[in-house]
Amino acid sequence: MINQEFAKIREYKIVKDNQIIQKSRYELSAQEQKIILYLISKIKPGDSEFNLYEFKIVDFCEVCGIDKENGKNYINLKRTIKELADKSIWVTLENGKETIIRWIERPYIDKKNGTIEIKLDELMRPYLLQLKERFTAYNLYFTLAMKGKYSIRIYEILKSYENLLGWTFELDDLKRQLNAEKYTMYKDFRVNVLDVALDEINAFSDITVTYTIEKKGRKVDKIKFKIKPKKEIMERVHTFKRIEEKINPKNK
């Protein structure tokens, strides 16, 4: 990916309602999350409905981290899109009820022309279109180098609390939100989820995050995050450089 393409991707913005960030529950691979974010980045501020977005398969694979070097990018793409189409997301409604919505509608792949068409599911509209308040915006670029499946999700959640400079979560609530209840021991959750995610967030995103724990007796009960925006120009420049080297080592 050449420098002009990197510069273009830096401008892609993600805008989501805080409801779907802070009160939804799902587990997607890093690759699946990047596909969804790439689609969301194509939404224009004035859009009142979702469009059927068309992409070149090669470009789509490049941005979303789908392997295209071994000649199997078409097969890899079909498999990844099918897995994503089969998944759904739990969302808590304003009345306290929970419901399931899907991420995407039926995709169309044109192998002959090397293109793919995808449309976001209509039930996602209240969370992505015509947002006026209680929303979070960030740049797609800051997520592209992240490899851990929890990294993007935790970044997005913490980014939604950036204006408060921090947030405290009940440990069990955070695990539930991430669909990470399988890590019953705090040490396993810290090693496999928190530490991996924060290493990538601090290296590649536009915020710096630290955390402390609060215990109830001998058991970890809460996690308190501190969030600091990266404002210094050189700090942001170094972040951009780390991202580009991670995504495309050949440009080093």
N, C-alpha and C positions, 0 to 999 in steps of 0.2 A: 504494500500500500504506500503510495508516494505521499510526500509532504502535503500537497494540495488536498488530497483526500482526507488526511488527518485534520487539516484546518477546517474543512467542510463539516466533518463529523463533530468538531468542537462546538458547532452552532446548534446541533440538534438538542432540543429541550424536552424534558419530561415534565408534565404537569398532571398531578393527581389530587383528587379530593382527599383530605386527611382521613375521612371515614374509611376509605378502602385501604389506606396505609396503616392506620392505627387500630382498626377494629376488624381486620380480615385475618383469615387463617389459611395458610397453604404451604406447600413444599414443592418447589420446582428446582430443577438443576440450574446451574449458572447459565448454561446455554439456552434453556427454555426461557429464563428470565430476560436474557438479552434479546431474544426474538420479540417478546411482548413489549419491551421497552423501545425497541427499534420501530415497531408499529405505532406506538404511542407518540414517538418523536415526530411522526409524519402528520399529526393532527395540527391544523392551523388554528390560531386563536379565534377566528370567526366561524369555524365549522359548527353547524348545528346538527349534523348527522355524520356517521362514519362513512368513509369512502372505501371502495375496493382498491387497495393499494397494490400497485404492480412494481416488482423489482427484478433486476437481473439476478439470476441464481448465483452467479459468481460473486457479485457485490454483496448479496444477502449473506452468503456463507462467510465472506471476509469479515463483515461487521459482527456477525453473531457467533463467531468462533467455531463454525462447522468445518471440519477437515475437508479441504479441497485439493490437497497436494497429491493424493494417491489415486486420482481418477474416479473416485467413488462419491464425489460430492452430491450427485443427483440422488443416489441411494441413501446417503447420510441425511440429506435434506428431507426426503420423504419420511424416513423413520422418525426424525426429530419432530416434524410437523404433526405426524399422526399421534405421537405420544402426547404432544401438547394439546391437540384437539380432544383427546380422551380425558383430559384433566379438567377439574373445576375448582372453584374457590368458595370458601365459606365466608359470608359477609353478615355482620350484625346490623340489622335495620334500626331505624330511630325508635321503633316501638319495643326494641329489645329482642325481637325474634331473629333467628338466624335462617339464612336461605343460601342456596347454592346457585352460582352463576358460572357460565363457561367463559373461557378466555377468547376464543375465536369461533367464527362461523366457518362454513365449508371452504377450504382452500382449493385453489386451482393451479396446477403446475403444467406449463407448456414446455416439454423437453425440447421440441424442435426449435423454438425461438429462444430457449434458455431463460424463461421468465417464470415468476410465481406471483399469484394474486392471493391476497389474504384480507379479510375484513374482521375487525373486532366484533365480538358479540354485542347485540343491541342492548342487552341488559347492563352493559358497562357504561352506557351513555351518561347517567347521572354522576358518575365518578370521574369522567374524563372530558366532558364537553361543557362549554359555557360556564366555566368556574369563575366565581366572583369573590369568594371568601373561603377561608379555612382550607386552603390548598397548599401543596408543597411543589416547588419547581426546582429542578436540578438538571445538570447537563449529562446527557447520555454518555459522553466521553469518559466521565469519571468512573464508570462501571465496566468499561470494556476490558480492562486488564485483570479484573477480579476473577478468580478461578473457583473459590470456595462457594458452595451453593447457598450458604447462609450469609455470605459477605454482602451481596447486593441487597438482600432483604433487611439485614440489620442496618446497613447504611441508610436505606430509604426511611426506615422507622426513626432512626436518630436524626436524620436530616429534617424530619417533620417537627422535631422539638428544638431545632437549632436556635430559634429566636429566644428560647428560654434558657439557653446555655447548659441544658442538662435535663435529665429525667430519671426518676426512680421506678423500677419495675419489681413487682413480686416475681421471684424466680419462677414459680410454677406458671404464672401468667405468661411470662416471656417464652418459656418452653412451649406452651400451648400455641401461642401466636406463630411460632416458627415451625410447628409440628415436629418438635424435637423432644417429645416426652420420653422417647426411648433412652435418653441419657438420664437415668434415674439418679446417678451419683453426680454431685456437683463437679468433682474433679474431671469426670468424663465430658461433661457439658462445657467446662472451661477450656479443656484441651482441644476438643473436636469442633466446637462452635465459636465460643467467644474469642479465644486467642487468635485463631485463624482469621476470623472476620476482621478483628481490629487491626491486625498486621496489614491486611490489604486495604482497609479503609484509610488508615493513616498514611500508607505509602502512595495510594493512587487517587484518593478523593479530594474534595475541597474542604474537608473538615478533619480536625484532629480529635481523637476520642480517648479518654482514660476512664477507668471505672474502679469503684471500691465495693466491698460487700458488707452487708449487715446480717448479723446472725441472730437467731432466736434459739437460745441455749447453745448447743453445739452445731446446729444445722444452719446452713446458709439460707436466709429468708428473702433478702432483697439484693438487687444490684443497682448501684447508683452510678449513672454515667455523667461525665462532664464533657461538654461539646464546645469546641473552639473552632471558629471559621479560620481558614487559611487566607489571610488578607495580604500578606507581604508579597510583592511582585516576584521576587526571586524564589520564594517558597513555591508559588504557583508554577513558575517556569520549570523548576526542578520536578514537580509533580507531572507536568506534561511530558517531560523528557523520560521519566520512569515508565509512564504509560506507553509511549511510543516504542521504547526499547522492549517492553514486555510483549506488546502485541506483535511487533515485527522485528525480531532480533537482527535481521539482515541489514536493517538501517543503522545499526550501532556503529 
